[in-house]
Amino acid sequence: MTTGHEVIQSYLKTLDSSPGVYRMLDEQSRVLYVGKARNLKARVSNYSRPTGHSGRIARMISETHSMMFLTTRTETEALLLEQNLIKQLKPKFNVLLRDDKSFPNIIVTGNHAFPQIKKHRGAKTEKGSYYGPFASAGAVNRTLNQLQRVFLLRNCTDTQFEGRTRACLLHQIKRCSAPCVDKISAEEYAASVKDAERFLSGRSTQVQETLAGQMQEASDAMEFERAAALRDRIKALTQVQTVQGINPRTVTEADVIALHMDGGQACVQVFFIRANQNWGNKDFYPRVGADVEAAEVLEAFLGQFYDKKEPARLLLLSHEIENDDLMSAALSEKLGRKVELTVPQRGEKAELIEGAARNARESLARKMSESATQAKLLKGVAEAFALDAPPQRIEVYDNSHIQGTNAVGGMIAAGPDGFMKNQYRKYNIKGDDLTPGDDFGMMKEVLTRRFTRLLKEDPDRDKGLWPDLLLIDGGAGQVSAVHEIMVEFGVEDVPMVGVAKGVDRDHGKEEFHRIGGRPFALRHNDPVLYFIQRLRDEAHRFAIGTHRAKRAKSAMANPLDEIAGVGAARKRALLAHFGSAKAVSRANLADLKAVDGVSGALAEKIYAFFHEAG
């Protein structure tokens, strides 16, 4: 079978000059590369030449066994389709954005007489005014904390608001004006909401002037307590602006995007400027090759980053990209208004880019240092456990329960870049035949479900989903139980080690167990031992957290929720009549029928639920 430039050349006679997207596939029909073209025939003909390519492109061409094509009406459509396919297929030779979470916003709700201010993430379906994006949940929380001190807006849910009979602790510590118990009029609260929205829209000077005027009026009227409260609010507002760091004077709204590359790795730093305020920054580490140009990396980043995010009206870039007009058109079409891309050379915009570039350079240097340390530790793990090569994916398992109740299993993953938190998995233990507290049985269930899924999703072990090393919390018994499962699934070739607490269950005296070998220990001050301890502790923390969340949910569960026909209104009526769900369970049929809104048939259904089940 022909491969490389020859197979690519064979497609040229069937192509025309239409815009579109092309895919290069290997011998197993896995996608190697996705690209767009203004002219498909011209672009593909470039790959048909046997020479003149960079090392990365030459390798890609040599592995190509077939191609796929999809024509589009415009090049803008081709760009959008290209980025969608890259995110979906994750081709080997494309620049790939690996972290693509949504960013949080602040919402001032619009469906209540006393609006709530809170954090919001995801689709903007709730009625209200949205402000953002913020770079992280921490940036939102810090801003919300300060805004509560300044504007005293509520953050409780509508249900909590309606159920209040006295002011909560936030009112006592001067973080809320307590509209729930009429401590503030609707007009005064609405004025505070308006001030908060002014601030979030960038009109903070106007807010400060208003508060200063009110403080002076209170002072002149000898209302010193009110004047002191207003003084504290002005001080808190000033602190918000200080925490935000550099707030640009001439840039109202922009995303500042700077790239730094070194040693085949890249960092992209993104700063969010909204309403002349710095709403935080975040760094990204796209997957790149050693010979990829900055223009290609930045263009790929923009396409994938804004696939499901709303761009600012102005994007300040550290490098020119090849198709800036095309990218601008695609983002403008997405946003419904013009999006401008520019590489500033002077002035405040250039200073913003310079600051972002410095952050990108420093972040990449830290990451490369951490990666070098992590690589050394993984090499040490391979030597300690006699692995063929340093593991690229370590999976660690742990269980958590209280006397067998609310049992959960947790799995964490780690690799060359540290903990892979998007790969963590939790397992609600479902085995009805398990004896409460049967750790062996729980671990068997977790591993059975894990291997069943792996064999289904990655039977050929070529997608990077399989672990190179399993770490089990436990000794010889746990290792033996897990080995039985691995034999059953035919995956006993995956290295597996049990980590037991050792003598006196002390940290630092861990023993390691493997099938067919004697237990052994590592030196007390061995960095690999500390690394294993961190992995084990992280798995334990994750499992404990999952167990506590499940236990809390179970504690909040109400048996009335399980009865068909008992909705929110009837549930409230039953609880108001009897006082508690336990009292409902003990009520006789006549008493149940006496509740407003509960028919005779529903009363019989409720009575049967609590009495026939036993």
C-alpha positions as CSV (number, residue, x, y, z in Angstrom):
1,M,0.0,0.0,0.0
2,T,1.3,3.4,-0.9
3,T,1.7,6.0,1.9
4,G,2.8,9.5,2.4
5,H,3.0,12.1,-0.4
6,E,2.1,9.5,-3.0
7,V,-1.3,8.7,-1.4
8,I,-1.9,12.4,-0.9
9,Q,-1.1,13.1,-4.6
10,S,-3.7,10.5,-5.7
11,Y,-6.5,12.6,-4.2
12,L,-5.6,15.8,-6.2
13,K,-7.5,14.8,-9.3
14,T,-10.7,14.6,-7.4
15,L,-10.4,17.9,-5.6
16,D,-11.4,21.4,-6.7
17,S,-10.7,24.9,-5.4
18,S,-13.5,24.9,-2.9
19,P,-12.9,25.9,0.7
20,G,-13.2,23.1,3.2
21,V,-11.6,20.8,5.8
22,Y,-9.3,17.8,5.3
23,R,-8.4,15.0,7.6
24,M,-5.3,12.8,7.3
25,L,-5.7,9.2,8.6
26,D,-3.2,6.5,9.5
27,E,-3.3,2.8,8.6
28,Q,-5.9,2.1,11.3
29,S,-8.0,5.1,10.2
30,R,-7.1,7.2,13.2
31,V,-7.1,10.9,12.5
32,L,-3.5,12.3,12.4
33,Y,-4.3,15.9,11.5
34,V,-7.3,18.2,10.8
35,G,-6.7,21.3,8.6
36,K,-8.8,23.9,6.8
37,A,-8.2,25.4,3.4
38,R,-9.4,28.4,1.4
39,N,-8.6,26.2,-1.6
40,L,-8.6,22.5,-0.9
41,K,-6.7,21.5,-4.0
42,A,-3.9,24.0,-3.5
43,R,-3.5,23.2,0.2
44,V,-3.4,19.4,-0.4
45,S,-0.9,19.8,-3.3
46,N,1.6,21.3,-0.8
47,Y,1.6,18.0,1.1
48,S,2.1,16.0,-2.1
49,R,5.7,17.3,-2.5
50,P,8.3,14.8,-1.3
51,T,10.6,17.5,0.2
52,G,10.6,20.9,1.8
53,H,8.6,20.1,5.0
54,S,9.4,20.6,8.6
55,G,10.2,17.5,10.7
56,R,6.7,17.4,12.2
57,I,4.9,17.7,8.9
58,A,7.2,15.2,7.2
59,R,6.4,12.6,10.0
60,M,2.7,13.3,9.5
61,I,2.9,12.8,5.8
62,S,4.8,9.6,6.1
63,E,2.1,8.1,8.4
64,T,-0.8,9.2,6.2
65,H,-2.6,6.2,4.6
66,S,-5.8,8.0,3.5
67,M,-7.6,11.3,3.6
68,M,-11.1,12.6,4.1
69,F,-12.6,15.9,2.8
70,L,-15.6,18.1,3.5
71,T,-16.3,21.2,1.5
72,T,-17.9,24.3,3.0
73,R,-19.5,27.4,1.5
74,T,-17.0,29.8,3.0
75,E,-13.6,29.7,4.6
76,T,-15.1,31.0,7.9
77,E,-17.3,27.8,8.0
78,A,-14.2,25.8,7.4
79,L,-12.4,27.4,10.3
80,L,-15.2,26.8,12.7
81,L,-15.6,23.2,11.5
82,E,-11.8,22.6,11.8
83,Q,-11.7,23.7,15.4
84,N,-14.8,21.6,16.3
85,L,-13.2,18.5,14.8
86,I,-9.8,19.1,16.5
87,K,-11.6,19.3,19.9
88,Q,-13.6,16.3,19.2
89,L,-11.0,14.0,17.6
90,K,-7.8,15.3,19.3
91,P,-5.5,14.5,16.4
92,K,-1.9,13.6,17.1
93,F,-0.3,16.4,15.0
94,N,-2.6,19.3,15.7
95,V,-2.0,22.0,18.4
96,L,-4.4,21.0,21.1
97,L,-5.9,23.1,23.9
98,R,-6.1,20.6,26.8
99,D,-7.9,22.7,29.4
100,D,-11.3,24.0,28.2
101,K,-13.5,24.7,31.2
102,S,-16.1,27.4,31.2
103,F,-15.4,30.6,33.2
104,P,-17.6,31.8,36.0
105,N,-19.7,35.0,36.0
106,I,-21.5,37.1,38.6
107,I,-25.2,37.3,38.2
108,V,-27.6,39.8,39.8
109,T,-30.9,37.9,39.5
110,G,-33.9,39.5,37.8
111,N,-36.8,37.4,39.0
112,H,-37.3,38.6,42.5
113,A,-38.3,41.9,44.3
114,F,-35.0,41.7,46.2
115,P,-32.4,40.5,43.7
116,Q,-29.7,38.0,44.7
117,I,-26.0,38.4,43.8
118,K,-24.2,35.1,43.2
119,K,-21.6,33.2,41.2
120,H,-22.9,31.6,37.9
121,R,-21.2,29.1,35.6
122,G,-22.6,27.6,32.4
123,A,-25.3,28.6,30.0
124,K,-27.0,32.0,30.8
125,T,-30.5,30.7,31.1
126,E,-31.4,32.3,34.4
127,K,-33.1,35.8,34.2
128,G,-30.8,38.5,35.4
129,S,-27.7,40.7,34.6
130,Y,-24.5,38.9,34.0
131,Y,-21.0,40.3,34.6
132,G,-17.8,38.4,33.6
133,P,-16.1,36.3,32.7
134,F,-13.8,36.0,35.7
135,A,-10.7,33.9,35.4
136,S,-11.4,31.6,38.3
137,A,-13.9,30.8,41.0
138,G,-11.5,32.3,43.5
139,A,-11.6,35.6,41.6
140,V,-15.4,35.6,41.7
141,N,-15.6,34.7,45.4
142,R,-13.1,37.4,46.4
143,T,-15.1,40.0,44.4
144,L,-18.5,38.7,45.8
145,N,-17.1,38.9,49.3
146,Q,-16.1,42.5,48.9
147,L,-19.3,43.5,47.1
148,Q,-21.3,42.1,50.0
149,R,-19.4,44.3,52.3
150,V,-20.0,47.4,50.1
151,F,-23.6,46.9,48.9
152,L,-25.0,44.4,51.4
153,L,-26.9,42.4,48.8
154,R,-28.3,39.0,49.8
155,N,-26.7,35.7,48.5
156,C,-29.2,33.3,50.0
157,T,-31.5,31.3,47.7
158,D,-35.1,32.3,47.1
159,T,-36.3,29.4,49.2
160,Q,-34.1,30.4,52.2
161,F,-35.2,34.0,51.7
162,E,-38.9,33.1,52.0
163,G,-38.4,30.9,55.0
164,R,-36.5,33.5,57.1
165,T,-38.1,34.6,60.4
166,R,-35.0,36.4,61.7
167,A,-31.9,37.9,60.2
168,C,-29.0,35.5,59.5
169,L,-25.4,35.7,60.6
170,L,-24.4,37.7,57.5
171,H,-26.5,40.6,58.7
172,Q,-24.9,40.4,62.1
173,I,-21.4,40.8,60.6
174,K,-22.6,43.6,58.2
175,R,-22.5,41.6,55.0
176,C,-26.2,41.7,54.2
177,S,-29.0,44.3,54.7
178,A,-31.5,41.5,55.6
179,P,-34.4,42.4,53.2
180,C,-35.8,39.0,54.2
181,V,-37.0,40.4,57.6
182,D,-37.7,43.9,56.4
183,K,-34.5,45.5,57.7
184,I,-34.4,47.6,54.5
185,S,-37.1,48.9,52.2
186,A,-37.5,47.7,48.7
187,E,-36.5,51.2,47.4
188,E,-33.3,51.3,49.4
189,Y,-32.4,47.8,48.4
190,A,-33.1,48.6,44.7
191,A,-30.7,51.6,45.0
192,S,-28.0,49.3,46.4
193,V,-28.5,46.9,43.5
194,K,-28.2,49.7,41.1
195,D,-24.9,50.8,42.7
196,A,-23.6,47.3,42.5
197,E,-24.4,47.1,38.8
198,R,-22.8,50.5,38.3
199,F,-19.6,49.2,39.9
200,L,-19.6,45.9,37.9
201,S,-20.2,48.0,34.7
202,G,-17.0,50.1,35.5
203,R,-18.7,53.2,37.0
204,S,-17.1,52.8,40.4
205,T,-16.1,56.5,40.7
206,Q,-19.7,57.4,40.5
207,V,-20.6,54.9,43.2
208,Q,-17.9,56.2,45.5
209,E,-19.0,59.8,45.0
210,T,-22.6,58.9,45.8
211,L,-21.5,57.0,49.0
212,A,-19.2,59.9,50.0
213,G,-22.1,62.4,49.6
214,Q,-24.4,60.2,51.7
215,M,-21.7,59.9,54.4
216,Q,-21.3,63.7,54.6
217,E,-25.1,64.1,54.8
218,A,-25.2,61.6,57.7
219,S,-22.4,63.3,59.4
220,D,-24.0,66.7,59.1
221,A,-27.2,65.3,60.5
222,M,-25.2,63.8,63.4
223,E,-26.1,60.3,62.4
224,F,-22.6,59.1,63.2
225,E,-23.4,55.3,63.2
226,R,-24.8,55.6,59.7
227,A,-21.9,57.7,58.6
228,A,-19.4,55.1,60.0
229,A,-21.2,52.3,58.1
230,L,-21.0,54.3,54.9
231,R,-17.3,55.0,55.6
232,D,-16.7,51.2,55.9
233,R,-18.5,50.6,52.6
234,I,-16.3,53.2,50.8
235,K,-13.2,51.6,52.3
236,A,-14.3,48.1,51.2
237,L,-15.0,49.5,47.7
238,T,-11.4,50.8,47.5
239,Q,-10.1,47.5,48.6
240,V,-12.0,45.7,45.8
241,Q,-10.2,48.0,43.3
242,T,-6.8,47.4,45.0
243,V,-7.3,43.6,44.9
244,Q,-8.0,43.7,41.2
245,G,-4.5,44.9,40.5
246,I,-3.8,47.0,37.5
247,N,-7.0,48.4,36.1
248,P,-6.4,49.9,32.6
249,R,-7.6,53.5,32.0
250,T,-8.0,53.3,28.2
251,V,-9.1,49.7,27.6
252,T,-12.8,49.2,28.6
253,E,-13.2,45.6,27.4
254,A,-10.5,43.2,26.1
255,D,-9.1,39.7,26.3
256,V,-5.3,40.0,26.6
257,I,-3.7,36.9,25.1
258,A,0.1,36.3,25.3
259,L,2.1,33.3,24.2
260,H,5.5,32.1,25.3
261,M,7.3,29.1,23.8
262,D,10.4,27.3,25.0
263,G,11.8,23.8,24.4
264,G,8.8,22.4,22.5
265,Q,6.3,23.6,25.2
266,A,4.0,26.6,25.2
267,C,2.1,28.7,27.7
268,V,-0.8,31.0,26.8
269,Q,-1.7,33.6,29.4
270,V,-5.2,35.2,29.2
271,F,-6.2,38.3,31.1
272,F,-9.9,39.3,31.2
273,I,-10.5,43.1,31.1
274,R,-14.1,44.2,31.6
275,A,-15.5,47.6,32.5
276,N,-11.9,48.9,32.8
277,Q,-11.3,46.3,35.5
278,N,-8.9,43.4,35.6
279,W,-11.1,40.3,36.3
280,G,-8.3,37.9,36.7
281,N,-6.0,35.8,34.5
282,K,-5.5,32.1,33.7
283,D,-2.7,30.1,32.0
284,F,-3.1,27.4,29.5
285,Y,-0.6,24.8,28.2
286,P,-1.6,23.7,24.7
287,R,0.0,20.5,23.3
288,V,2.6,21.6,20.6
289,G,5.5,20.2,18.8
290,A,9.1,21.3,18.8
291,D,8.9,22.9,15.3
292,V,5.5,24.6,15.5
293,E,5.5,28.4,14.8
294,A,4.0,30.8,17.3
295,A,1.4,32.0,14.7
296,E,0.0,28.5,14.3
297,V,-0.2,27.9,18.1
298,L,-2.0,31.2,18.8
299,E,-4.4,30.7,15.9
300,A,-5.3,27.2,17.0
301,F,-5.6,28.4,20.6
302,L,-8.1,31.2,19.6
303,G,-10.2,28.8,17.5
304,Q,-10.5,26.2,20.3
305,F,-10.7,28.6,23.2
306,Y,-13.6,30.6,21.8
307,D,-15.5,27.5,20.5
308,K,-18.0,27.7,23.4
309,K,-17.0,31.0,25.0
310,E,-18.0,34.6,24.3
311,P,-15.0,36.7,23.1
312,A,-14.5,40.3,24.1
313,R,-14.9,43.0,21.5
314,L,-11.1,43.4,21.4
315,L,-8.5,40.7,21.5
316,L,-5.0,41.9,22.2
317,L,-2.5,39.4,20.9
318,S,1.3,39.0,21.5
319,H,1.9,37.6,18.0
320,E,0.4,38.0,14.6
321,I,-1.6,35.1,13.3
322,E,-1.8,34.0,9.7
323,N,-5.6,34.4,9.2
324,D,-6.5,37.3,11.5
325,D,-9.2,38.6,9.1
326,L,-10.7,35.1,9.0
327,M,-10.6,34.6,12.7
328,S,-12.1,38.1,13.3
329,A,-15.0,37.2,10.9
330,A,-15.6,33.9,12.6
331,L,-15.7,35.4,16.1
332,S,-17.8,38.3,15.0
333,E,-20.3,35.9,13.5
334,K,-20.4,34.0,16.8
335,L,-20.7,37.1,19.0
336,G,-23.1,39.0,16.7
337,R,-21.0,42.1,16.8
338,K,-17.5,43.0,15.5
339,V,-14.5,41.4,17.2
340,E,-11.2,43.1,16.5
341,L,-7.8,41.4,16.7
342,T,-4.7,43.5,17.2
343,V,-1.0,43.2,18.1
344,P,-0.3,46.5,19.9
345,Q,3.1,48.1,19.6
346,R,2.9,51.0,22.0
347,G,0.8,52.6,24.7
348,E,-1.2,51.0,27.5
349,K,-2.4,48.1,25.3
350,A,1.3,47.2,24.6
351,E,1.9,47.4,28.4
352,L,-1.0,44.9,29.0
353,I,0.5,42.5,26.4
354,E,4.0,42.9,28.0
355,G,2.6,42.0,31.4
356,A,0.7,39.0,30.1
357,A,3.8,37.8,28.2
358,R,5.9,38.1,31.4
359,N,3.3,36.0,33.2
360,A,3.4,33.4,30.4
361,R,7.2,33.2,30.5
362,E,7.3,32.8,34.3
363,S,4.4,30.3,34.3
364,L,6.1,28.1,31.7
365,A,9.4,28.2,33.5
366,R,7.7,27.0,36.7
367,K,5.8,24.3,34.8
368,M,8.9,23.0,33.1
369,S,10.7,22.9,36.4
370,E,7.8,21.0,38.0
371,S,7.7,18.6,34.9
372,A,11.4,17.9,35.3
373,T,10.9,17.0,39.0
374,Q,7.8,14.9,38.1
375,A,9.7,13.1,35.4
376,K,12.5,12.3,37.8
377,L,9.9,10.9,40.4
378,L,8.2,8.8,37.7
379,K,11.6,7.4,36.7
380,G,12.2,6.5,40.4
381,V,8.8,4.8,40.6
382,A,9.7,2.7,37.5
383,E,13.0,1.6,39.2
384,A,11.3,0.9,42.6
385,F,8.6,-1.3,41.1
386,A,10.7,-2.8,38.3
387,L,8.5,-1.3,35.5
388,D,9.7,-1.3,31.9
389,A,9.4,2.5,31.6
390,P,8.4,5.5,33.7
391,P,4.6,5.3,34.0
392,Q,2.6,7.9,32.0
393,R,-0.6,7.2,33.9
394,I,-0.8,6.0,37.5
395,E,-4.3,5.2,38.9
396,V,-4.8,5.0,42.7
397,Y,-7.9,3.5,44.3
398,D,-9.4,3.9,47.8
399,N,-12.7,3.2,49.5
400,S,-14.6,5.1,52.1
401,H,-17.6,4.2,54.3
402,I,-18.9,4.3,57.9
403,Q,-19.7,0.7,59.0
404,G,-20.6,-0.1,55.4
405,T,-23.1,2.8,54.9
406,N,-22.8,5.3,52.1
407,A,-19.9,3.3,50.7
408,V,-18.0,4.8,47.8
409,G,-14.9,4.1,45.9
410,G,-12.5,6.7,44.5
411,M,-10.0,6.6,41.7
412,I,-7.4,9.4,41.1
413,A,-4.9,9.6,38.2
414,A,-1.5,11.2,37.9
415,G,1.1,11.5,35.2
416,P,4.0,13.6,33.9
417,D,2.0,16.8,34.5
418,G,1.0,15.9,38.0
419,F,-2.6,15.1,39.2
420,M,-5.0,14.6,36.3
421,K,-8.1,15.9,38.1
422,N,-10.4,15.7,35.1
423,Q,-9.7,11.9,35.1
424,Y,-10.8,11.4,38.7
425,R,-13.7,9.0,39.1
426,K,-16.1,8.1,41.9
427,Y,-18.0,4.9,42.3
428,N,-21.2,4.5,44.4
429,I,-20.9,0.9,45.7
430,K,-24.0,-0.9,44.5
431,G,-23.4,-4.5,45.5
432,D,-26.5,-5.7,47.4
433,D,-24.7,-9.0,48.4
434,L,-21.8,-7.2,50.1
435,T,-21.3,-7.5,53.8
436,P,-21.3,-4.0,55.3
437,G,-17.6,-2.9,55.6
438,D,-16.3,-5.6,53.2
439,D,-13.4,-3.7,51.8
440,F,-12.3,-6.6,49.6
441,G,-15.7,-6.8,48.0
442,M,-15.9,-3.1,47.5
443,M,-12.5,-2.9,45.8
444,K,-13.6,-5.9,43.5
445,E,-16.7,-4.0,42.5
446,V,-14.8,-0.8,41.7
447,L,-12.1,-2.6,39.6
448,T,-14.7,-4.7,37.8
449,R,-16.6,-1.6,36.7
450,R,-13.3,0.2,35.8
451,F,-11.9,-2.7,33.6
452,T,-15.3,-3.3,32.0
453,R,-15.4,0.3,30.9
454,L,-11.7,0.3,29.7
455,L,-12.3,-2.8,27.6
456,K,-15.3,-1.2,26.0
457,E,-13.8,2.3,25.4
458,D,-10.2,1.4,24.6
459,P,-10.0,-2.3,23.7
460,D,-6.7,-1.8,21.8
461,R,-5.1,0.3,24.5
462,D,-4.1,3.0,22.1
463,K,-6.1,6.0,23.4
464,G,-4.0,6.6,26.6
465,L,-6.8,5.6,28.9
466,W,-5.1,2.5,30.4
467,P,-3.0,2.8,33.5
468,D,0.7,1.9,33.4
469,L,0.5,1.3,37.2
470,L,-2.3,0.6,39.7
471,L,-1.8,1.5,43.3
472,I,-4.2,-0.1,45.7
473,D,-4.6,1.1,49.3
474,G,-4.1,-2.2,51.2
475,G,-1.8,-5.2,51.8
476,A,-1.6,-8.8,50.6
477,G,-5.3,-9.5,50.9
478,Q,-6.3,-6.5,48.8
479,V,-3.7,-7.2,46.2
480,S,-4.9,-10.8,45.9
481,A,-8.5,-9.7,45.5
482,V,-7.6,-7.2,42.8
483,H,-5.4,-9.8,41.0
484,E,-8.4,-12.2,40.8
485,I,-10.3,-9.5,39.0
486,M,-7.4,-8.7,36.6
487,V,-7.0,-12.4,35.7
488,E,-10.8,-12.6,35.1
489,F,-10.6,-9.7,32.6
490,G,-7.3,-10.8,31.1
491,V,-5.5,-7.6,32.1
492,E,-3.0,-9.1,34.6
493,D,-0.2,-7.6,32.5
494,V,-1.0,-4.1,34.0
495,P,1.5,-3.6,36.9
496,M,-0.3,-3.4,40.3
497,V,1.1,-2.6,43.8
498,G,-0.6,-2.6,47.2
499,V,0.4,0.2,49.6
500,A,0.0,-0.9,53.2
501,K,0.6,1.2,56.3
502,G,3.2,-1.1,57.6
503,V,4.5,-1.4,61.2
504,D,2.4,0.6,63.7
505,R,0.5,2.0,60.7
506,D,3.0,4.9,60.7
507,H,3.6,7.3,57.8
508,G,7.0,6.5,56.4
509,K,6.9,2.8,57.2
510,E,4.7,1.8,54.3
511,E,5.1,-1.7,52.9
512,F,4.6,-2.5,49.2
513,H,3.0,-5.8,48.1
514,R,3.1,-7.4,44.6
515,I,1.7,-10.8,43.4
516,G,4.4,-13.4,43.7
517,G,6.8,-11.3,45.6
518,R,7.8,-10.6,49.2
519,P,6.7,-7.3,50.8
520,F,9.3,-4.6,50.6
521,A,9.9,-1.0,51.8
522,L,11.7,2.1,50.5
523,R,14.2,4.2,52.3
524,H,12.6,6.4,54.9
525,N,13.8,9.6,53.2
526,D,13.4,8.4,49.6
527,P,11.6,11.1,47.4
528,V,9.7,8.3,45.7
529,L,8.3,7.2,49.0
530,Y,7.0,10.8,49.6
531,F,5.6,10.8,46.1
532,I,3.7,7.5,46.7
533,Q,2.4,8.9,50.0
534,R,1.1,12.0,48.3
535,L,-0.7,9.9,45.7
536,R,-2.2,7.6,48.4
537,D,-3.2,10.6,50.5
538,E,-4.8,12.3,47.5
539,A,-6.9,9.2,46.7
540,H,-7.9,9.0,50.4
541,R,-8.9,12.7,50.4
542,F,-11.0,12.2,47.2
543,A,-12.7,9.1,48.5
544,I,-13.5,10.7,51.9
545,G,-14.8,13.9,50.2
546,T,-17.1,11.8,48.0
547,H,-18.3,9.8,50.9
548,R,-19.1,12.9,53.0
549,A,-21.0,14.4,50.1
550,K,-23.0,11.3,49.7
551,R,-23.7,11.1,53.4
552,A,-24.8,14.7,53.6
553,K,-27.1,14.1,50.6
554,S,-28.5,11.0,52.3
555,A,-29.0,13.0,55.6
556,M,-31.0,15.7,53.7
557,A,-33.1,13.1,51.9
558,N,-36.8,13.1,52.8
559,P,-38.8,9.9,52.4
560,L,-41.8,12.0,51.2
561,D,-39.8,12.7,48.0
562,E,-40.0,9.0,47.1
563,I,-43.8,8.9,47.0
564,A,-45.4,9.4,43.6
565,G,-48.0,12.2,43.7
566,V,-46.4,14.1,46.6
567,G,-45.0,17.2,45.1
568,A,-43.5,20.3,46.7
569,A,-46.9,21.8,47.7
570,R,-48.3,18.6,49.3
571,K,-45.0,17.9,51.0
572,R,-45.1,21.4,52.6
573,A,-48.7,20.8,53.6
574,L,-47.9,17.4,55.2
575,L,-44.8,18.8,57.1
576,A,-46.8,21.8,58.3
577,H,-49.6,19.6,59.5
578,F,-47.5,16.9,61.2
579,G,-44.2,18.7,61.9
580,S,-41.8,16.1,60.5
581,A,-41.5,13.3,58.0
582,K,-41.2,10.8,60.9
583,A,-44.6,12.1,62.3
584,V,-46.1,11.6,58.8
585,S,-44.8,8.0,58.8
586,R,-46.6,7.3,62.1
587,A,-49.9,9.0,61.2
588,N,-53.0,6.9,60.7
589,L,-55.1,7.0,57.6
590,A,-57.8,9.3,59.0
591,D,-55.2,11.9,60.0
592,L,-53.6,11.8,56.6
593,K,-57.0,12.4,54.9
594,A,-57.5,15.5,57.1
595,V,-54.5,17.3,55.5
596,D,-55.4,20.1,53.1
597,G,-54.7,19.1,49.5
598,V,-54.4,15.3,50.3
599,S,-57.1,13.2,48.7
600,G,-58.3,9.9,50.0
601,A,-56.5,8.0,47.3
602,L,-53.2,9.8,48.0
603,A,-53.6,9.4,51.8
604,E,-53.9,5.6,51.2
605,K,-50.8,5.7,49.0
606,I,-48.8,7.5,51.7
607,Y,-50.0,5.2,54.4
608,A,-49.2,2.1,52.3
609,F,-45.7,3.5,51.6
610,F,-44.8,3.7,55.3
611,H,-46.6,0.6,56.5
612,E,-46.6,-2.0,53.7
613,A,-42.9,-1.7,53.1
614,G,-42.2,-3.1,56.6
